[in-house]
Amino acid sequence: MTRRLRFNGTGSGVNGCPSIHEDLDTGEVIVHGPALTDPDDIARLRHLDEGEVPIVVPRELLVDFGPKEVVRVPNIIGLEEFDRLFTQFEHTAWRLESRRRYASDEVTDTYAQFTRGEPVNWEGVNAEWCAERRKQSALGKRFERVRIVDNPPTAGQLYLLDNARRNSAVGEKILNLWREDADRLGLPGEDFWIFDSRLVALLNFDEADNLVSVELITEPATVLRYAMTRDAALHRAVPYEEFAARLTAKED
């Protein structure tokens, strides 16, 4: 079975070698880099079995991107603390939305209206949330999202494409990205927020697509990995208005 590998980081900003990947299922670490080839050096290695290849990596690569603990213990925060992040950050809050549906959307009146084919009037919907977003945006703070969309889009993704009108009206910048492009870029199938490029709130969902917990991540190398994901997504994502127009043209 093909491993589910995550790129953790590289010791080179030029050619990507050497690098570290991690198996998301087993926790095993895969390191690649230049091979140790000098016969005298190889002869001095202990326990080098047949089929094993010694490689040379800088110490900084292991320190920066290797696991820091044998068993990782996530830092789970409460929803109230999570909510406070949206008023306590200073500059930018950015989210990747990768799921095909969100259970919380499907219990709303607006979702019922949308799936019945009725036009949704987003004015006044969740007024408290909208007021807070406007207040934070007025302070010069930026809210941005990239939403990944399947081809063809799911009902939940089409609903969020319509919902983007409300988010945009309160100061958020909404972009969309086809899943095939996200896969080509190697984006993770995770939902998360990045605040000020210094901390990540990883959103954990159950099999029924309910948000069950939020993990706070502050370890610099891990935050950097999520920031790299953000940069890759932004490179290919397009504003939701343009995306919706392309989708409509494609359907016609």
C-alpha positions in Angstrom: 0.0 0.0 0.0 1.3 3.5 -0.9 2.4 5.4 2.1 0.6 8.7 3.1 3.7 10.9 3.2 3.9 14.5 4.4 6.7 16.8 3.4 8.1 18.2 6.6 10.9 20.4 5.2 14.2 20.7 3.5 17.7 21.9 4.4 18.0 23.6 1.0 16.1 26.4 -0.4 17.4 25.7 -3.9 17.1 22.0 -4.9 15.1 20.5 -2.1 17.8 18.1 -1.1 18.3 16.8 1.6 14.7 16.6 2.9 12.5 15.0 5.5 9.1 13.3 5.0 6.9 11.7 7.6 4.6 8.7 7.2 1.2 9.9 8.6 0.1 6.4 9.5 3.2 4.9 11.1 5.1 8.0 12.2 8.2 6.7 10.4 10.5 9.4 9.1 12.0 9.2 5.6 15.2 11.2 5.0 16.8 11.7 1.6 20.0 13.4 0.7 23.4 12.8 -0.9 24.7 9.2 -0.5 27.9 8.6 1.5 30.1 7.0 -1.2 33.7 7.0 0.1 34.7 3.4 0.7 36.8 4.2 3.7 33.9 6.1 5.3 31.5 3.3 4.6 33.9 0.7 6.0 33.8 2.6 9.4 30.0 2.4 9.7 28.6 0.0 12.2 25.5 -2.2 11.5 25.2 -1.2 7.9 23.2 -4.1 6.4 22.9 -5.2 2.8 20.4 -3.0 0.9 20.9 0.0 3.3 22.2 3.3 1.9 24.1 5.7 4.1 23.2 9.3 3.4 24.6 12.6 4.7 22.4 15.4 6.1 23.1 18.5 8.0 22.3 18.4 11.7 20.1 21.5 11.2 17.7 19.5 9.0 17.0 17.0 11.8 16.7 19.7 14.5 14.4 21.8 12.4 12.2 19.2 10.8 12.6 15.9 12.7 10.1 14.8 15.3 10.7 16.4 18.7 9.0 13.6 20.8 8.5 9.9 20.5 4.7 10.1 21.0 3.2 13.4 19.9 0.7 14.9 22.4 -1.5 17.5 20.7 -2.4 20.7 22.4 -6.2 20.8 22.3 -7.8 24.1 23.1 -11.4 24.9 23.9 -13.8 26.6 21.5 -13.8 29.8 23.5 -10.1 30.0 23.3 -10.3 29.3 19.6 -12.8 32.1 19.2 -10.5 34.5 21.0 -7.8 34.0 18.4 -9.9 35.9 15.9 -9.7 39.1 17.9 -6.3 38.6 19.4 -4.3 38.3 16.2 -2.6 41.4 14.9 -2.3 41.1 11.1 -3.6 38.1 9.1 -5.9 35.2 9.7 -5.8 32.7 6.8 -7.8 29.4 6.4 -7.6 26.4 4.1 -11.0 24.6 3.7 -10.5 21.1 2.2 -13.6 19.2 3.1 -16.4 18.1 0.8 -19.1 19.0 3.3 -19.5 20.5 6.8 -22.2 19.1 9.0 -22.7 22.5 10.7 -23.7 24.1 7.4 -26.4 21.5 6.7 -28.5 22.3 9.8 -28.9 26.0 8.9 -32.0 27.6 7.3 -29.8 29.1 4.6 -28.6 25.7 3.5 -32.2 24.5 3.3 -33.1 27.5 1.2 -30.1 27.0 -1.1 -30.7 23.3 -1.7 -34.4 24.0 -2.5 -33.1 26.3 -5.3 -34.2 29.5 -3.5 -32.1 32.6 -3.6 -30.4 33.2 -0.2 -30.5 36.7 1.3 -27.3 36.7 3.4 -27.9 40.1 4.9 -28.5 39.7 8.6 -27.5 36.1 8.7 -25.4 35.5 11.9 -25.3 39.2 12.6 -23.0 39.0 15.6 -20.4 37.1 13.6 -20.6 39.6 10.8 -20.3 42.6 13.1 -17.2 41.1 14.7 -15.6 40.5 11.3 -16.4 44.1 10.2 -14.9 45.4 13.4 -11.7 43.5 13.1 -11.4 44.3 9.4 -11.9 48.0 10.2 -8.8 47.7 12.4 -6.7 46.8 9.3 -6.7 43.1 10.0 -7.0 40.7 7.0 -9.1 37.6 6.8 -8.5 35.2 3.9 -9.7 31.7 2.9 -8.9 29.3 0.1 -11.7 26.7 -0.4 -10.9 23.5 -2.3 -13.6 22.4 -4.7 -14.2 19.0 -6.3 -15.1 18.5 -10.0 -18.1 18.4 -10.1 -18.6 20.4 -6.9 -20.5 18.9 -4.0 -23.7 20.5 -2.7 -21.8 21.8 0.3 -19.1 23.3 -1.8 -21.7 25.1 -4.0 -23.4 26.4 -0.9 -20.1 27.9 0.3 -19.5 29.4 -3.1 -22.8 31.3 -2.6 -22.0 32.0 1.0 -18.8 33.7 -0.1 -20.9 36.8 -0.9 -21.6 37.2 2.8 -18.0 36.6 3.9 -16.7 39.1 1.3 -19.2 41.7 2.4 -17.8 41.7 6.0 -14.2 42.0 4.9 -13.0 38.5 4.1 -11.1 37.6 0.9 -12.4 34.3 -0.5 -10.6 32.3 -3.2 -11.2 28.9 -4.6 -9.0 26.1 -6.0 -9.9 22.9 -7.8 -9.0 19.8 -5.9 -7.0 18.4 -8.8 -4.8 21.5 -8.6 -4.6 21.1 -4.8 -3.5 17.4 -5.3 -1.0 18.4 -7.9 0.5 20.9 -5.4 0.6 18.3 -2.7 -1.7 20.3 -0.3 -2.7 18.4 2.8 -6.3 17.2 3.3 -6.6 19.3 6.4 -8.6 22.3 7.6 -6.6 24.9 9.5 -6.2 28.6 10.3 -2.9 30.4 10.4 -2.7 33.5 12.6 0.1 36.0 11.9 2.3 33.3 10.4 3.2 32.2 13.9 0.5 29.8 15.1 -1.8 27.3 13.6 -5.3 26.2 14.7 -5.8 22.7 13.2 -9.5 21.8 12.9 -10.3 18.1 13.6 -13.5 16.6 12.2 -15.2 13.2 12.9 -16.4 10.8 10.2 -19.7 12.7 10.1 -18.0 16.0 9.3 -18.6 17.6 12.7 -15.9 19.8 14.2 -14.8 17.9 17.3 -11.6 19.7 18.4 -9.1 22.4 17.7 -5.3 21.8 18.1 -3.1 24.7 18.7 0.4 24.4 17.0 3.2 26.9 17.7 6.3 24.8 17.0 8.1 26.9 14.4 9.0 24.3 11.8 5.5 22.9 11.8 4.0 26.4 11.5 6.4 26.9 8.6 5.1 23.8 6.8 1.5 25.2 7.0 2.7 28.6 5.8 4.3 26.8 2.8 0.9 25.2 2.1 -0.7 28.6 2.3 1.7 30.1 -0.2 1.2 27.2 -2.6 -2.6 27.5 -2.4 -2.6 31.2 -3.0 -0.4 30.8 -6.0 -3.1 28.9 -7.9 -6.4 29.9 -6.2 -8.7 32.5 -7.9 -11.2 34.9 -6.4 -14.6 33.3 -5.8 -16.4 35.6 -8.3 -14.0 34.5 -11.1 -14.3 30.9 -10.0 -18.1 31.0 -10.0 -18.1 32.6 -13.4 -15.9 29.9 -14.8 -18.0 27.2 -13.3 -21.2 28.7 -14.8 -19.5 29.0 -18.2 -18.4 25.3 -17.9 -22.0 24.2 -17.1 -23.4 26.1 -20.1 
